[in-house]
Amino acid sequence: MAKCGLSIELQEVDPALQGGDKVRGHVRVDADADVRCRSITVYAGWRTRGKGNVAQELGPKVELFTGDLSAGQSMRFPFEVETLRWPPSYNGYQFSVEHFIETTADIPWAFDPKVSTPIHVLPGETRETDFPKPIDMGKYPQVAVAVVFSVMGLVTMLMMLGPNPIVLAIAPVGIMLLILGLLLTFKWLPKMYVGQVTYELKPERLSPGESLSGSFSIRPNRTIKPEYIRLRITATETCISGSGSNAKTHRHEIFQRDIMLANQPELAGDKTVRYEINTRLPPVAAYSIKLTSNELQWLTELRVGIPGLVDWKDRRVLTVVPPSDPSVIAKLGPALDAAKFAESGDSIDDYDSGMAPERPGEATITFDETVGHIWSVHDQPDQVEMLVDAVAGLPMNISARIERRFLGGGSDDPEIAADEHLVWAQYDSPPLLLSLYVPQTMGDDFDRANSAIWQGRGEIVGWNRRDGRLQIRVYP
């Protein structure tokens, strides 16, 4: 059992806190027995949470105290630490990046107490090394497929016929023919079908809300009728859990937009047709991030649908970086709102305002905004209840970190119905406590989501003043 308790008291934290900024506060130590401390340190850091393997980085440790504490003694130590520069705070579907201030005491022959408090960190100064290097997405898939199939073919032949001279003599020829067949199917025939193409897209490095423009020109050698010509923009979270043969990959697209350049066009031979591309990225804080087992990647794919053949396609990676203006960064919406901007018909005014266009049946205030307003007056219960009453019953997209599920009827919460489970959860930043009333048919889903971010639809139904929890009924 620890011989001293630790707590962190932060000074007022700037809501526009950026990576590299300093955070100040006090560490309080309460000794419940005589104890010798080798050191009490405090530091900033970040770690990932979600389906991928955990990655973390800790900043320089600042030593606050070393020496003896007497039973019943309390001490407060001021501190100043610098937040880590990259990556910024991120709250996604498959993984999150959480920044924190943490303190720990090194006590000989005893459990070392440790406590942390979350902080929200916006992007600060960035460097080229923060972002993944662009790669040519057009070459590697064909090469990888050819190599994999060739190796599989050689192994199969050796297993079936054995390593005799005839097999060893014909194996290289067979492998070469297989590679040529794959290249013919996946590359040469699609290229022969579309003829001469010119594809420009710029810039390939941009910030949320900025314009992406370009053009695609096609000049077939003969009249062709492709099924479509389409540009798709996606932002995909990729997480890897486990390692070796037990590794598992998890993917989720937080954003996908299809821009149909042409639908079943008839393109005459030896005539050039040009299509213009003009769109914008959604104004949300979803930057290109690549960590050891967690990645957020932006990708464009221009595809010409070819009847009866493998489609012609050109894939390019976009590097999405924070805006240079801190005031613009602070106005960006959360990454979980990216799907609201999937429609390519969203107007420029919608983007400039930083808000998604209102959809039928959706609230005019988001859940994130609601939590922010409640947190700003969370120490004034009457004000909180007024805010809650104003938004009660509005359908919203809910995001919460799941903590604990109670069986129906096993809680003293009067709001829970007989056919519901009570789930305790928390909004990450600010750390507002939540009570979710979940249909019994969804109970197992919340067990599997324990300690992870859950997203769904629901409505606010009240405020538990005693526990300081926002009450939400989840839609089935």
C-alpha positions in Angstrom: 0.0 0.0 0.0 1.3 3.5 -0.9 2.5 5.6 2.0 1.6 8.9 0.5 -1.1 10.3 -1.8 -0.5 12.5 -4.8 -2.7 15.0 -6.5 -2.2 17.6 -9.2 -3.7 21.1 -9.1 -3.4 22.8 -12.4 -3.5 26.6 -12.8 -6.1 27.7 -15.3 -5.2 26.0 -18.6 -5.6 28.0 -21.8 -8.2 26.3 -24.0 -5.9 27.1 -27.0 -2.9 25.3 -25.3 -0.5 24.2 -28.0 2.3 21.7 -28.2 5.4 23.2 -26.7 3.5 25.5 -24.4 4.1 25.4 -20.6 1.6 24.2 -18.0 1.9 25.4 -14.4 0.4 24.1 -11.2 1.1 22.4 -7.9 1.6 18.8 -6.8 0.2 18.0 -3.4 1.7 15.2 -1.3 -0.2 13.8 1.7 1.7 11.3 3.8 -0.2 8.7 5.8 2.9 7.2 7.3 6.5 8.0 7.8 8.1 7.6 4.3 11.4 8.3 2.6 11.1 9.5 -1.0 13.9 9.1 -3.4 12.1 11.6 -5.6 8.8 13.2 -6.5 8.7 14.1 -10.2 6.3 15.6 -12.6 6.3 15.5 -16.4 4.0 15.9 -19.4 3.3 13.1 -21.9 0.9 11.5 -24.4 -0.3 8.0 -25.0 -2.6 6.3 -27.4 -5.8 4.4 -26.4 -8.0 2.3 -28.5 -7.7 -0.9 -30.6 -4.0 -0.5 -31.6 -1.0 -1.3 -29.5 -0.3 1.5 -27.0 2.4 4.0 -27.9 3.5 6.8 -25.6 6.1 9.5 -25.0 7.0 11.2 -21.8 8.7 14.6 -21.6 11.6 15.5 -19.3 11.0 14.8 -15.6 11.1 17.7 -13.2 12.2 16.7 -9.7 10.1 18.5 -7.0 11.3 16.8 -3.8 13.6 14.3 -2.3 13.8 13.4 1.4 11.6 12.3 4.4 7.9 12.8 5.0 6.2 12.4 8.4 2.8 10.8 8.9 0.1 13.3 8.5 2.3 15.8 6.7 1.1 17.6 3.6 3.2 19.6 1.2 2.6 21.5 -2.1 5.2 21.9 -4.7 4.9 24.3 -7.6 5.9 23.1 -11.1 6.2 24.2 -14.7 6.4 21.6 -17.5 6.4 21.9 -21.3 3.8 19.9 -23.2 5.0 17.6 -26.0 5.0 19.1 -29.4 3.6 16.3 -31.6 1.2 14.6 -32.1 -1.7 16.8 -30.8 -4.7 15.5 -28.9 -6.9 13.4 -31.2 -10.2 11.6 -30.5 -11.1 9.1 -33.2 -13.0 5.9 -33.7 -10.2 3.3 -33.6 -7.7 5.2 -31.5 -7.1 8.4 -29.6 -4.1 10.4 -28.6 -4.3 11.7 -25.0 -2.1 14.3 -23.5 -1.6 14.5 -19.7 0.4 15.9 -16.8 1.6 13.1 -14.5 3.4 12.9 -11.2 5.0 9.9 -9.4 6.8 9.3 -6.2 9.8 6.9 -6.0 9.5 5.1 -2.6 11.9 2.3 -1.7 10.3 -1.1 -1.0 6.8 0.1 -1.6 4.3 0.7 -4.4 5.2 4.0 -6.2 2.0 6.1 -6.3 1.3 7.8 -9.6 -1.5 10.2 -10.7 -2.2 12.0 -13.9 -4.7 14.6 -15.2 -5.7 15.0 -18.8 -5.1 18.2 -20.9 -6.1 19.1 -24.4 -3.2 20.1 -26.7 -3.6 21.7 -30.0 -0.9 21.5 -32.7 2.0 23.8 -32.2 5.1 24.1 -34.4 5.4 21.2 -36.7 8.4 19.7 -38.6 8.8 17.7 -41.8 9.6 14.6 -39.7 6.2 14.7 -38.0 4.4 13.5 -41.2 4.8 10.3 -43.2 6.8 10.6 -46.3 4.7 10.5 -49.5 4.9 7.3 -51.5 4.0 6.4 -55.0 0.8 4.3 -54.5 0.7 3.3 -58.2 3.7 1.0 -58.4 3.8 -1.0 -55.2 0.5 -2.9 -55.3 1.2 -4.6 -58.7 4.8 -5.4 -57.6 3.6 -6.9 -54.3 0.9 -9.0 -55.9 3.3 -10.3 -58.5 5.9 -11.2 -55.9 3.4 -12.9 -53.5 1.8 -15.0 -56.3 5.1 -16.0 -57.7 6.5 -17.2 -54.4 3.2 -19.0 -53.7 3.4 -20.7 -57.1 7.0 -21.8 -56.6 6.3 -23.2 -53.2 3.3 -25.1 -54.4 5.2 -26.6 -57.3 8.0 -27.7 -55.0 5.6 -29.2 -52.5 3.7 -31.2 -55.2 6.5 -32.3 -57.4 9.6 -32.1 -55.2 12.9 -30.4 -55.9 13.8 -32.4 -59.0 15.8 -31.0 -61.9 12.8 -30.7 -64.2 10.9 -28.6 -61.6 13.8 -26.4 -61.0 14.3 -25.9 -64.7 10.7 -24.9 -65.5 10.0 -23.0 -62.3 11.7 -19.8 -63.4 9.7 -19.9 -66.7 6.4 -20.4 -64.9 7.1 -17.6 -62.5 8.0 -15.3 -65.3 4.8 -16.2 -67.2 2.8 -15.6 -64.0 4.3 -12.2 -63.4 3.7 -11.2 -67.0 0.0 -12.4 -66.7 -0.5 -10.3 -63.6 1.1 -7.2 -65.1 -1.1 -7.7 -68.2 -4.3 -8.0 -66.1 -3.6 -5.3 -63.6 -1.6 -2.7 -65.5 -1.2 -3.1 -69.2 -4.8 -3.9 -70.3 -6.3 -1.0 -68.2 -3.7 1.3 -69.6 -4.4 0.2 -73.2 -8.1 0.7 -72.6 -7.9 4.4 -71.3 -5.2 5.4 -73.8 -3.4 8.7 -73.0 -4.2 10.2 -69.6 -3.0 13.3 -67.8 -3.9 13.6 -64.1 -3.0 16.6 -62.0 -3.9 17.2 -58.4 -2.6 20.0 -56.2 -1.7 20.6 -53.6 -0.9 17.2 -52.2 0.0 18.9 -48.9 -2.8 21.0 -47.4 -4.7 21.9 -44.2 -8.3 21.1 -43.2 -10.9 23.2 -45.0 -8.5 24.1 -47.8 -9.2 23.6 -51.5 -8.0 20.6 -53.5 -8.1 21.1 -57.2 -6.8 19.5 -60.4 -7.9 18.0 -63.7 -8.1 14.7 -65.5 -7.7 14.4 -69.3 -8.4 11.2 -71.2 -7.7 10.4 -74.9 -8.6 6.8 -75.7 -7.3 5.2 -78.9 -10.8 4.0 -79.8 -14.4 4.8 -78.7 -14.9 3.5 -75.2 -17.8 3.4 -72.7 -16.5 3.2 -69.2 -18.9 2.7 -66.3 -17.8 5.8 -64.5 -14.9 8.2 -63.9 -14.7 8.9 -60.1 -12.4 10.6 -57.6 -12.7 9.3 -54.1 -11.1 11.0 -51.0 -10.8 9.0 -47.8 -9.3 9.5 -44.4 -8.7 6.1 -42.8 -7.7 5.1 -39.3 -5.5 2.0 -39.2 -4.6 0.3 -35.9 -2.5 -2.9 -35.4 -3.0 -4.9 -32.2 -0.8 -7.8 -31.1 2.4 -8.8 -32.9 3.8 -11.5 -35.0 1.3 -14.2 -36.0 -1.2 -12.7 -33.6 -1.2 -9.3 -35.1 -4.5 -8.0 -36.2 -5.3 -4.9 -38.3 -8.3 -2.7 -37.6 -9.5 0.0 -40.1 -12.2 2.6 -40.1 -12.9 5.4 -42.6 -13.7 8.6 -40.7 -14.3 10.4 -44.0 -15.2 9.4 -47.6 -16.3 11.6 -50.4 -17.0 10.5 -54.0 -16.8 13.1 -56.7 -18.4 11.7 -59.9 -16.6 13.2 -62.8 -18.6 11.2 -65.4 -21.3 8.5 -65.3 -21.3 6.1 -68.2 -19.7 8.5 -70.6 -19.1 7.7 -74.3 -15.6 8.8 -75.2 -14.7 9.0 -78.9 -11.4 7.7 -80.1 -8.5 10.1 -80.6 -10.4 13.0 -78.9 -9.3 14.5 -75.6 -11.9 15.0 -72.8 -10.9 17.1 -69.8 -12.6 16.9 -66.4 -12.0 19.6 -63.7 -11.6 18.7 -60.0 -12.5 21.3 -57.3 -13.4 20.3 -53.7 -12.3 21.0 -50.2 -11.2 19.0 -47.2 -13.6 19.0 -44.2 -12.7 21.6 -41.6 -12.0 19.1 -38.8 -8.8 18.4 -36.8 -7.9 15.2 -38.5 -4.2 15.5 -39.5 -1.9 12.9 -41.1 -0.5 10.9 -38.1 1.8 7.9 -38.3 2.7 6.2 -35.0 4.1 2.7 -34.4 0.8 0.9 -34.5 -1.7 3.7 -35.1 -2.1 5.8 -38.3 -4.5 8.3 -39.8 -4.0 8.5 -43.6 -5.6 10.7 -46.2 -5.8 9.1 -49.7 -7.2 10.0 -53.1 -8.1 7.4 -55.7 -9.0 8.3 -59.3 -10.7 5.4 -60.9 -12.0 4.6 -64.4 -14.5 1.7 -64.3 -13.8 -0.7 -67.1 -16.5 -3.3 -68.0 -15.1 -6.8 -67.9 -11.6 -5.7 -66.9 -9.7 -4.5 -63.8 -10.3 -0.8 -63.4 -7.7 1.8 -64.2 -6.8 3.7 -61.1 -4.3 6.2 -59.7 -3.8 6.5 -55.9 -2.1 9.4 -54.2 -1.5 10.1 -50.5 -2.5 13.5 -49.2 -0.5 15.1 -46.4 -2.9 17.0 -44.1 -1.1 19.4 -41.8 -2.3 21.9 -39.2 -3.1 25.4 -40.4 -0.4 28.0 -39.8 -2.9 30.3 -38.1 -3.6 29.2 -34.4 -7.0 30.9 -34.5 -8.0 28.7 -37.4 -6.8 25.6 -35.6 -9.0 26.5 -32.5 -12.1 26.7 -34.7 -11.7 23.3 -36.4 -14.3 20.7 -35.5 -13.5 17.3 -34.0 -12.4 14.5 -36.2 -15.6 12.5 -35.4 -17.6 15.2 -37.3 -15.7 14.5 -40.6 -18.5 12.3 -41.9 -20.9 15.3 -41.9 -18.9 16.8 -44.7 -19.0 13.7 -46.9 -21.4 15.3 -49.4 -19.5 17.1 -52.2 -22.4 19.5 -52.6 -21.7 21.3 -49.3 -21.4 25.0 -50.0 -18.4 27.2 -49.5 -20.2 29.1 -46.8 -20.7 25.9 -44.8 -16.9 25.3 -44.9 -16.0 28.9 -44.1 -18.2 28.8 -41.0 -16.5 25.7 -39.8 -19.9 23.9 -39.3 -21.4 21.1 -41.2 -24.6 21.9 -43.1 -27.7 21.1 -41.1 -29.3 17.7 -42.0 -33.0 17.0 -41.6 -33.7 15.7 -38.1 -30.4 16.7 -36.6 -29.8 19.2 -33.8 -28.6 22.6 -34.5 -26.0 22.3 -31.7 -23.6 19.4 -31.6 -22.8 17.2 -28.6 -19.3 18.5 -28.4 -20.6 22.1 -28.2 -23.1 21.0 -25.5 -20.4 19.4 -23.4 -18.2 22.5 -23.7 -21.0 24.8 -22.6 -21.9 22.5 -19.6 -18.3 22.2 -18.6 -17.9 26.0 -18.6 -20.5 26.2 -15.8 -20.2 22.7 -14.2 -19.6 24.3 -10.8 -22.9 26.1 -11.1 -25.7 23.4 -10.9 -28.6 25.8 -11.6 -26.9 27.0 -14.8 -26.1 23.4 -15.8 -29.7 22.3 -15.4 -30.9 25.3 -17.5 -28.6 24.3 -20.3 -29.6 20.6 -20.1 -33.3 21.5 -20.3 -32.6 23.6 -23.4 -31.1 20.7 -25.4 -33.0 17.8 -23.8 -34.6 15.6 -26.5 -32.5 16.7 -29.4 -31.0 13.8 -31.4 -27.2 14.1 -31.3 -24.1 12.1 -32.4 -22.6 11.0 -29.1 -18.9 10.2 -28.4 -17.9 8.8 -25.0 -15.2 6.6 -23.4 -16.9 3.6 -21.8 -16.1 2.9 -18.1 -18.5 0.5 -16.5 -21.8 -1.2 -17.3 -24.5 -2.1 -14.7 -27.2 -4.7 -15.2 -30.7 -3.4 -15.5 -32.4 -3.1 -12.2 -29.1 -3.2 -10.3 -28.8 0.6 -10.0 -30.5 3.2 -7.8 -30.7 5.6 -10.7 -34.4 6.4 -11.0 -34.2 7.3 -14.7 -33.2 3.9 -15.9 -36.0 1.8 -17.4 -36.6 -1.9 -16.7 -35.4 -2.9 -20.2 -32.2 -0.8 -20.1 -28.6 -1.0 -18.8 -26.8 1.8 -17.1 -23.4 2.5 -18.5 -21.0 4.9 -16.9 -18.8 6.8 -19.4 -16.8 10.0 -19.7 -16.3 12.6 -22.4 -12.5 12.9 -22.8 -11.8 16.6 -23.0 -13.2 18.2 -21.0 -13.6 15.2 -18.6 -17.4 15.4 -18.2 -19.0 12.3 -16.5 -21.9 10.7 -18.4 -24.7 8.2 -17.6 -25.8 6.3 -20.7 -29.1 4.5 -20.7 -28.6 1.7 -23.2 -31.1 -0.9 -24.5 -30.5 -4.4 -23.1 -30.0 -5.6 -26.7 -26.9 -3.4 -26.9 -25.3 -4.4 -23.6 -22.7 -6.7 -25.0 -21.5 -4.0 -27.4 -20.7 -1.8 -24.5 -18.8 -4.5 -22.7 -16.6 -5.0 -25.7 -16.1 -1.2 -25.9 -14.8 -1.0 -22.3 -12.1 1.7 -22.0 -12.5 2.6 -25.7 -14.3 5.4 -27.5 -17.9 4.6 -28.5 -19.9 6.6 -31.0 -23.6 6.4 -31.6 -26.9 8.4 -31.6 -28.9 9.4 -28.6 -30.5 12.3 -26.7 -29.9 14.1 -23.5 -32.5 13.4 -20.9 -31.3 15.1 -17.7 -28.6 16.0 -15.2 -27.6 14.1 -12.1 -26.7 16.9 -9.7 -25.5 14.5 -7.0 -23.0 12.7 -9.1 -22.3 15.4 -11.6 -23.3 13.2 -14.6 -25.0 14.1 -17.9 -27.8 11.6 -18.5 -28.1 10.3 -22.1 -30.6 7.8 -23.6 -28.9 5.8 -26.4 -30.9 5.0 -29.5 -31.0 1.3 -30.6 
